[in-house]
Amino acid sequence: MPNAVITGATHGIGKAIAEKLLSEGFSVAICARNQSELETLKGEWQEQYPNATIIAHPADFSKKEDVMAFADVVLDEFAEIDILVNNAGIFQPGNLESEDEGVLETLMSVNLFSAYHLTRRLLPSIHHSRKGHIFNMCSVASLRSYPNGGAYSITKYALLGFSDNLREELKESSIRVTAIAPGATYSRSWSGSGIEESRIMQVSDVAIMLWAAYSLSASADVENIIMRPQKGDL
């Protein structure tokens, strides 16, 4: 059974990706900060997919030690990793001139450093699978500036740069690297916004695109996936 690691997977895009991969016969390792939500999800998924191994580990990805602890739990269970999805991230709008002191450092720790440290720790097991695929969840904010983008946009630009450098380094090892840059995607952060759900992409749309990229032949790599609502950005 192939194995996937998805960070930040109790809600939204991460949860949709995990459920898609479980439905395709994967075992999964997920993490998030809320332990009770993790335990509930694990129970539901284990009942639906009894043959899958499901790891659900609480972790605060603003802390390197939590990132490394999660990696060690994964490596204890999975000798090979076929898919790594660096999805954990936080959004905080603001302007560079006026946002609170420390916002950049906090967002960098979750949106970039966690992906960097986790990927480095898991790479030997990804190499071992000989067909590994790494997905980094970027954003349309990785591509151009937006009002109130502030430090958040800086971190997403950096994650895209990490993806490009990682892909170049891993070309000869047959590990594929894809950066996914979604626009507005419906999740709990949009509930109560007053914007119609039909105006925003569904989290399942992103999961389907990830699976399509993974399903290509080993000789093809989709380097970047850019997704926006059909009527454009909000």
DOVEX-160833 format. One line per 8 residues: number of its first residue (from 0); their letters; for each residue x, y, z of N, C-alpha, C. Coordinates in steps of 0.05 Angstrom, whole numbers, plus 32768, in hexadecimal, padded with zeros to 4 digits. Layout:
REM DOVEX-160833
NUM> A> X:Y:Z:X:Y:Z:X:Y:Z ~ ...
REM end
This chain:
REM DOVEX-160833
0> MPNAVITG> 8011:7FE8:8000:8000:8000:8000:8012:8019:8000 ~ 800D:802C:7FED:801E:8044:7FED:8017:8056:8005 ~ 802B:8068:800B:8028:8078:8023:802A:8096:801B ~ 801A:80A6:8029:801A:80C3:8025:801B:80D1:8040 ~ 8029:80E8:8040:802A:80F9:8057:801E:8114:8050 ~ 800A:811D:805F:7FFD:8136:8059:7FFC:8147:8073 ~ 8007:815F:8072:8007:8170:808A:7FEF:8182:808A ~ 7FE6:8189:80A2:7FCF:819B:80A5:7FB6:818F:8097
8> ATHGIGKA> 7FAE:8177:80A1:7F9A:8168:8091:7F80:8163:809F ~ 7F78:8172:80B4:7F5F:816E:80C0:7F48:817E:80B4 ~ 7F4F:8191:80A3:7F3B:81A3:8097:7F44:81A9:807A ~ 7F32:81B4:806B:7F38:81C0:8051:7F47:81AF:803D ~ 7F5A:81BB:8030:7F68:81AE:801A:7F77:8195:8024 ~ 7F84:8197:803A:7F93:8180:8045:7F81:8168:804A ~ 7F6A:816C:8056:7F58:8157:805C:7F4D:814B:8041 ~ 7F47:815B:802E:7F3D:8151:8014:7F52:8140:8006
16> IAEKLLSE> 7F6B:8149:8008:7F81:8139:7FFB:7F84:811E:8009 ~ 7F84:811E:8024:7F86:8105:8032:7F70:80F2:802B ~ 7F57:80FC:802A:7F41:80EB:8023:7F42:80E1:8007 ~ 7F4C:80F1:7FF4:7F50:80E8:7FD9:7F64:80D1:7FD8 ~ 7F7B:80D5:7FE6:7F90:80C0:7FE5:7F87:80A7:7FF3 ~ 7F78:80A9:8009:7F6D:8091:8016:7F5B:8082:8002 ~ 7F4B:8091:7FF4:7F38:8084:7FE1:7F47:8076:7FCA ~ 7F60:807E:7FC5:7F70:8072:7FB0:7F82:805D:7FBB
24> GFSVAICA> 7F7F:8055:7FD4:7F8D:803E:7FDE:7FA6:8044:7FEE ~ 7FAA:805D:7FF6:7FC2:8066:8005:7FBD:8062:8023 ~ 7FD3:805D:8031:7FD4:8063:804E:7FDD:8080:8051 ~ 7FD5:808D:8067:7FDC:80A9:806A:7FE6:80B0:8086 ~ 7FF7:80C4:8087:8000:80D0:80A0:7FF8:80ED:809F ~ 7FEA:80F6:80B3:7FE1:8112:80B4:7FE9:811E:80CE ~ 7FE9:8139:80CF:7FEE:8147:80E8:7FDD:8161:80E8 ~ 7FD9:816B:80FF:7FCB:8184:8104:7FCF:818B:8121
32> RNQSELET> 7FC7:81A3:8129:7FCB:81AB:8145:7FB5:81A0:8158 ~ 7F9D:819B:814D:7F87:8192:815E:7F86:8174:8160 ~ 7F8D:8169:8178:7F8E:814C:817B:7F73:813F:817A ~ 7F5E:814C:8185:7F44:8140:8184:7F39:813D:8168 ~ 7F3E:8151:8157:7F36:8150:813C:7F45:813A:812D ~ 7F5F:8137:8133:7F6E:8121:8127:7F63:8106:812F ~ 7F5D:8102:8148:7F53:80E8:8151:7F38:80E2:8145 ~ 7F27:80F6:8142:7F0D:80F2:8136:7F10:80EA:8119
40> LKGEWQEQ> 7F21:80F8:810A:7F25:80F2:80EE:7F30:80D6:80EB ~ 7F44:80D0:80FB:7F51:80B5:80F9:7F3C:809F:80FD ~ 7F2B:80A2:8110:7F16:808F:8115:7F03:808B:80FD ~ 7EFB:80A2:80F2:7EE9:80A1:80DB:7EF7:8094:80C3 ~ 7F10:809C:80BE:7F1E:8091:80A6:7F24:8073:80AA ~ 7F2C:806B:80C3:7F33:8050:80C7:7F1B:803D:80C3 ~ 7F03:8047:80CA:7EEB:8038:80C5:7EE5:8035:80A8 ~ 7EEA:804B:8099:7EE4:804B:807C:7EF9:803C:806C
48> YPNATIIA> 7F12:803E:8075:7F28:8031:8067:7F38:801F:807A ~ 7F2C:8008:8081:7F38:7FF7:8095:7F53:7FEB:808E ~ 7F5A:7FEB:8075:7F74:7FDF:806D:7F8B:7FF4:806D ~ 7F84:800D:8070:7F97:8022:806F:7FA4:8027:808B ~ 7FBE:802D:808B:7FCB:8037:80A3:7FC7:8055:80A4 ~ 7FBD:805E:80BB:7FB7:807B:80BE:7FC6:8085:80D6 ~ 7FD8:8097:80D2:7FE7:80A5:80E7:7FDB:80C1:80EA ~ 7FD4:80C8:8102:7FC9:80E2:8108:7FD8:80ED:8120
56> HPADFSKK> 7FEA:8100:811C:7FFC:8109:8131:7FF8:8127:8136 ~ 7FF4:812F:814F:7FF2:814C:8154:800D:815A:8152 ~ 800D:8171:8146:8026:8180:8142:8020:819D:813C ~ 8030:81AE:8148:802F:81CB:8142:8047:81D1:8130 ~ 8041:81D6:8117:8056:81D9:8103:8064:81F3:8103 ~ 805E:8204:8117:806E:821C:811B:8087:8215:812B ~ 8088:81FC:8135:809E:81F3:8145:80AD:81DD:8137 ~ 80C7:81E1:8132:80D7:81CD:8124:80D7:81B2:8132
64> EDVMAFAD> 80D7:81B2:814D:80D8:8199:815C:80BF:8189:8157 ~ 80A8:8196:8153:808F:8188:814D:8090:817C:8130 ~ 809C:818B:811E:809F:8181:8103:80B0:8168:8102 ~ 80C6:8169:8111:80D8:8152:8111:80CC:813A:8120 ~ 80BD:8140:8134:80B0:812A:8143:809B:811C:8131 ~ 808C:812B:8122:8079:8120:810F:8088:810F:80FA ~ 809E:8119:80F0:80AD:810A:80DC:80B7:80EF:80E8 ~ 80BF:80EF:8100:80C9:80D7:810D:80B2:80C2:8110
72> VVLDEFAE> 809A:80CC:8117:8083:80BA:8119:807D:80AE:80FE ~ 807E:80BE:80E9:8079:80B4:80CE:808E:809F:80C6 ~ 80A7:80A5:80CB:80BD:8092:80C3:80BC:8078:80D3 ~ 80B2:8079:80EB:80AF:8060:80FA:809B:804D:80ED ~ 8088:8058:80DE:8072:8048:80D3:8076:8043:80B5 ~ 807F:8058:80A6:8081:8056:8089:809F:8053:8081 ~ 80A6:803D:8076:80C1:803A:806B:80C5:8049:8051 ~ 80AF:804B:8042:80B0:805A:8029:8099:806E:8029
80> IDILVNNA> 809E:8085:801D:808A:809A:801A:8087:80A1:7FFD ~ 806E:809E:7FF3:8069:80A2:7FD6:8060:80BF:7FD0 ~ 8051:80CB:7FE3:8048:80E6:7FDF:804C:80F6:7FF9 ~ 8058:810D:7FF7:805A:8120:800D:804B:813A:8004 ~ 8038:8142:8014:8029:815B:800F:802F:816F:8026 ~ 803F:8183:8020:8044:8198:8033:802E:81AD:8031 ~ 8019:81A8:8041:8001:81B8:8040:7FFD:81CB:8058 ~ 800A:81C5:806E:8007:81D5:8086:800D:81F2:8081
88> GIFQPGNL> 7FFC:8203:808A:8001:8220:8085:7FED:8231:8094 ~ 7FF4:824A:8099:7FE1:825C:80A5:7FE0:8276:8095 ~ 7FC9:8282:8095:7FC5:829B:8086:7FC0:82B2:809A ~ 7FCD:82C8:8097:7FC8:82E0:80A7:7FCB:82F8:8094 ~ 7FB5:8306:808E:7FB7:831D:807D:7FC5:8334:808B ~ 7FD0:8346:807B:7FDD:835D:8087:7FEE:836D:8073 ~ 7FF6:8384:807B:8009:8394:806B:8024:8394:8078 ~ 8039:8393:8068:8054:8391:8072:805A:83A8:8086
96> ESEDEGVL> 8050:83C0:8081:8057:83D7:8091:804A:83D5:80AD ~ 8032:83C9:80AE:8022:83CB:80C7:801D:83B1:80D5 ~ 8023:839A:80C9:801D:8381:80D6:802E:837D:80EF ~ 8024:836D:8102:8031:8369:811C:804D:835F:8119 ~ 805E:8367:812C:8079:835C:812D:8079:833E:8132 ~ 8088:8330:8122:808A:8313:8125:8078:8303:8113 ~ 8067:8311:8104:8055:8302:80F1:8065:82F3:80DC ~ 8079:8300:80D1:8088:82F3:80BC:8096:82DA:80C7
104> ETLMSVNL> 80A1:82DC:80DF:80AF:82C4:80EA:809B:82AD:80EF ~ 8084:82B4:80F9:8070:829F:80FF:8066:8292:80E5 ~ 8060:82A2:80D1:8056:8297:80B8:806C:8287:80AA ~ 8085:8291:80AB:809B:8282:809E:809E:8267:80AB ~ 809C:8266:80C6:80A1:824C:80D4:808D:8237:80CB ~ 8074:823F:80C7:805F:822B:80BF:805F:8227:80A1 ~ 805F:823D:8091:805A:823B:8075:8072:8233:8065 ~ 808A:8237:806F:80A2:822F:8061:80B4:821C:8070
112> FSAYHLTR> 80BC:8224:8088:80D0:8214:8096:80C6:81F8:809C ~ 80AD:81F4:80A2:80A2:81DA:80A8:80A5:81C8:808F ~ 809F:81D2:8078:80A2:81C3:805F:80BF:81BC:805A ~ 80D0:81CF:805F:80ED:81CA:805B:80F7:81B4:806D ~ 80F2:81B6:8087:80FC:81A3:809A:80F0:8187:8096 ~ 80D5:8186:8091:80C8:816C:808E:80D2:815E:8074 ~ 80D4:816D:805F:80DD:8161:8046:80F9:8156:8049 ~ 810B:8165:8055:8127:815B:8058:8127:8142:8069
120> RLLPSIHH> 8117:8141:807D:8117:8129:808F:810B:8111:8081 ~ 80F8:8114:8070:80EA:80FE:8063:80F6:80F5:8048 ~ 8108:8105:803E:8113:8100:8023:811F:80E4:8020 ~ 812E:80DA:8033:8138:80BE:802F:8123:80AA:802A ~ 810C:80AC:8038:80F6:8099:8033:80E7:809E:8019 ~ 80E7:80B7:8010:80DB:80BE:7FF6:80ED:80B3:7FE0 ~ 8108:80B6:7FE3:811A:80A9:7FD0:8116:808B:7FCF ~ 8111:807F:7FE6:810F:8062:7FE7:80F7:8058:7FD7
128> SRKGHIFN> 80E2:8068:7FD5:80CB:805F:7FC6:80D0:805E:7FA8 ~ 80E4:806D:7F9F:80EC:806F:7F82:80D6:807A:7F70 ~ 80C1:8085:7F7C:80AC:8091:7F6C:809E:80A7:7F7B ~ 80AE:80B5:7F8C:80A3:80C8:7F9E:809A:80E2:7F90 ~ 8087:80EF:7F9D:807C:8108:7F92:8077:811B:7FA9 ~ 8083:8133:7FA8:8080:8147:7FBD:806E:815D:7FB3 ~ 8059:8164:7FC2:8047:817A:7FBB:804A:818F:7FD1 ~ 804F:81A8:7FC8:8050:81BF:7FDB:8038:81D1:7FD5
136> MCSVASLR> 8028:81D6:7FEA:8010:81E5:7FE7:8017:8203:7FE8 ~ 801B:820F:7FD1:8020:822B:7FCE:8006:823A:7FCD ~ 8004:824F:7FBD:7FEC:8260:7FBC:7FEF:8272:7FA4 ~ 7FD9:827D:7F9B:7FDB:8292:7F87:7FEB:82AA:7F92 ~ 7FEC:82AC:7FAD:7FFC:82C0:7FB9:801A:82BB:7FB6 ~ 8021:82A3:7FAC:803D:829D:7FA5:8045:82A9:7F8A ~ 8031:82B3:7F7B:8036:82BB:7F5F:8036:82D9:7F5B ~ 8027:82E7:7F6A:8026:8304:7F68:801C:8310:7F82
144> SYPNGGAY> 8021:832A:7F86:8018:8337:7F9F:7FFA:833C:7F9F ~ 7FEF:833C:7FB6:7FD2:8341:7FBA:7FCF:8355:7FD1 ~ 7FBA:8365:7FD2:7FB5:8376:7FE9:7FB3:8365:8002 ~ 7FC0:836F:8017:7FC0:8362:8031:7FCF:8347:8030 ~ 7FE0:8344:801C:7FF0:832B:801B:8006:832B:8030 ~ 8013:8341:8034:8027:8343:8049:803A:832C:804C ~ 8040:8325:8064:8053:830F:806A:804A:82F4:805E ~ 8030:82F0:805D:8026:82D7:8053:802F:82D2:8036
152> SITKYALL> 802D:82E7:8026:8035:82E4:800A:8053:82DE:8008 ~ 8063:82EB:8019:807F:82E6:8019:8085:82C8:801E ~ 8077:82BD:8031:807C:82A0:8037:8074:828E:8021 ~ 805E:8295:8012:8055:8284:7FFC:8068:8287:7FE4 ~ 8072:829F:7FDF:8087:82A2:7FCB:809F:8290:7FD2 ~ 80A6:8290:7FEB:80BD:8280:7FF4:80B8:8262:7FF0 ~ 80A0:8259:7FF6:8099:823D:7FF2:809B:8235:7FD5 ~ 8092:8246:7FC3:8095:8241:7FA7:80B2:823F:7F9F
160> GFSDNLRE> 80C3:8250:7FAA:80E0:824F:7FA5:80EC:8235:7FAF ~ 80E3:822C:7FC7:80EC:8213:7FD2:80E4:81FC:7FBF ~ 80CC:81FD:7FB4:80C3:81E8:7FA2:80D4:81E7:7F89 ~ 80DA:81FE:7F7E:80EB:81FF:7F65:8107:81F4:7F6A ~ 8113:81FC:7F80:812E:81F2:7F87:812E:81D4:7F8C ~ 811A:81CB:7F9B:8118:81AF:7FA2:8115:819E:7F88 ~ 8104:81A7:7F76:80FF:8199:7F5D:8119:8196:7F4D ~ 8128:81AC:7F4C:8141:81AB:7F3D:8155:8197:7F49
168> ELKESSIR> 8156:8197:7F63:8169:8185:7F70:8161:8167:7F6D ~ 8147:8162:7F6B:813E:8146:7F6C:8139:813A:7F50 ~ 813E:8149:7F3B:8138:8140:7F20:8145:8125:7F1A ~ 815E:8122:7F22:816C:8109:7F1B:8164:80F1:7F2C ~ 8155:80F7:7F41:814C:80E1:7F54:8130:80D7:7F4D ~ 8123:80E3:7F39:8108:80DB:7F31:80F3:80E2:7F45 ~ 80F9:80F3:7F58:80E4:80FE:7F6A:80D8:8117:7F5D ~ 80BE:8117:7F5B:80B1:812E:7F4E:80A8:8142:7F64
176> VTAIAPGA> 80A9:815B:7F5C:80A1:8171:7F6F:808D:8183:7F60 ~ 8076:8186:7F6D:8060:8197:7F61:8058:81AC:7F75 ~ 8057:81C5:7F6C:804D:81DB:7F7D:8030:81E0:7F74 ~ 801E:81DF:7F87:8002:81E4:7F81:7FFB:8200:7F8D ~ 7FF0:8211:7F7C:7FEA:822D:7F83:7FCC:8232:7F80 ~ 7FBC:822B:7F94:7F9F:8230:7F92:7F98:824D:7F99 ~ 7F83:8257:7F8C:7F76:826F:7F94:7F61:8269:7FAA ~ 7F4C:8279:7FAC:7F38:8275:7FC1:7F2C:8259:7FC0
184> TYSRSWSG> 7F2E:824A:7FD6:7F24:822F:7FD7:7F13:822D:7FF1 ~ 7EFB:8223:7FEE:7EE8:8224:8004:7EF1:8212:801B ~ 7EF4:821E:8032:7EFA:8210:804B:7EEE:8220:8062 ~ 7EF4:8218:807B:7EE7:8225:8091:7EEF:8243:8093 ~ 7F05:824A:8088:7F0D:8267:8089:7EFB:8278:8078 ~ 7EEC:826C:8065:7ED9:827B:8055:7EBD:827B:8060 ~ 7EB7:8269:8073:7E9C:8268:807E:7E96:8282:808D ~ 7E7F:828C:8088:7E77:82A6:8095:7E81:82BE:8086
192> SGIEESRI> 7E8F:82BA:806F:7E9A:82D1:8060:7E85:82DF:8050 ~ 7E6E:82D2:804C:7E59:82DE:803B:7E5D:82D9:801E ~ 7E73:82CB:8016:7E78:82C5:7FFA:7E6B:82A9:7FF5 ~ 7E5D:82A7:7FDF:7E50:828E:7FD8:7E64:8278:7FD3 ~ 7E5E:8261:7FDD:7E71:824A:7FDB:7E76:8244:7FBD ~ 7E62:8248:7FAC:7E65:8242:7F90:7E79:8254:7F82 ~ 7E80:826B:7F8E:7E93:827E:7F83:7EB0:8275:7F87 ~ 7EB4:8262:7F99:7ECE:825A:7FA2:7ED3:823D:7F9A
200> MQVSDVAI> 7EEC:8236:7F95:7EF3:821A:7F8F:7EED:8208:7FA6 ~ 7EE9:81EE:7FA0:7EE6:81DA:7FB5:7F00:81CD:7FBC ~ 7F04:81C4:7FD5:7F1D:81B7:7FDD:7F21:819E:7FCD ~ 7F0B:8191:7FC5:7F0E:8179:7FB4:7F1B:817E:7F99 ~ 7F17:8197:7F8F:7F24:819E:7F76:7F42:819C:7F78 ~ 7F4D:81A6:7F8E:7F6A:81A5:7F92:7F73:8188:7F95 ~ 7F64:8178:7FA4:7F6C:815C:7FA7:7F6C:814D:7F8D ~ 7F58:8152:7F7C:7F57:8145:7F62:7F6E:814D:7F50
208> MLWAAYSL> 7F76:8166:7F51:7F8D:816F:7F41:7FA7:8162:7F4B ~ 7FAA:8160:7F65:7FC2:8153:7F70:7FC3:8136:7F67 ~ 7FAD:8128:7F68:7FAC:810C:7F5F:7FB3:810A:7F41 ~ 7FA9:811C:7F32:7FAE:811B:7F15:7FCC:811F:7F0F ~ 7FD9:8131:7F1E:7FF6:8135:7F1A:8005:811C:7F23 ~ 7FFD:8110:7F39:800B:80F9:7F42:8007:80E1:7F2F ~ 7FF1:80E0:7F22:7FEA:80C9:7F11:7FF7:80C8:7EF6 ~ 8005:80DD:7EEF:8013:80DE:7ED5:802A:80CA:7ED6
216> SASADVEN> 8035:80C4:7EBE:804C:80B1:7EBD:8064:80BD:7ECB ~ 8076:80AC:7ED3:808D:80B4:7EE2:809F:80C7:7ED2 ~ 809B:80C9:7EB8:80AC:80DA:7EA8:80A1:80F6:7EA6 ~ 808A:80FC:7EB2:807D:8116:7EB1:807B:8122:7ECD ~ 8080:813C:7ECE:807D:814A:7EE8:806E:8164:7EE3 ~ 8058:8167:7EEF:8049:8181:7EEF:8057:8193:7F03 ~ 8065:81A7:7EFA:8075:81B7:7F0C:8064:81CA:7F1D ~ 8050:81D6:7F10:8040:81EA:7F1E:8023:81E7:7F16
224> IIMRPQKG> 8011:81E7:7F2A:7FF4:81E7:7F25:7FE9:8200:7F30 ~ 7FDD:8210:7F1F:7FD0:8229:7F28:7FB2:8226:7F24 ~ 7FA3:822B:7F3A:7F86:8227:7F3A:7F79:8240:7F44 ~ 7F64:8249:7F36:7F55:8260:7F3F:7F37:825A:7F3C ~ 7F26:8267:7F4B:7F09:8265:7F46:7F04:826E:7F29 ~ 7EF0:8262:7F1D:7EEA:8266:7F01:7EE5:8284:7EFB ~ 7EDA:8293:7F0E:7ED6:82AF:7F0A:7EED:82C0:7F13 ~ 7F03:82B4:7F1B:7F1B:82C3:7F22:7F1F:82C6:7F3F
232> DL> 7F35:82D3:7F47:7F3B:82D7:7F63:7F27:82E9:7F71 ~ 7F26:82E5:7F8B:7F14:82F7:7F9B:7F25:830E:7FA7
REM end
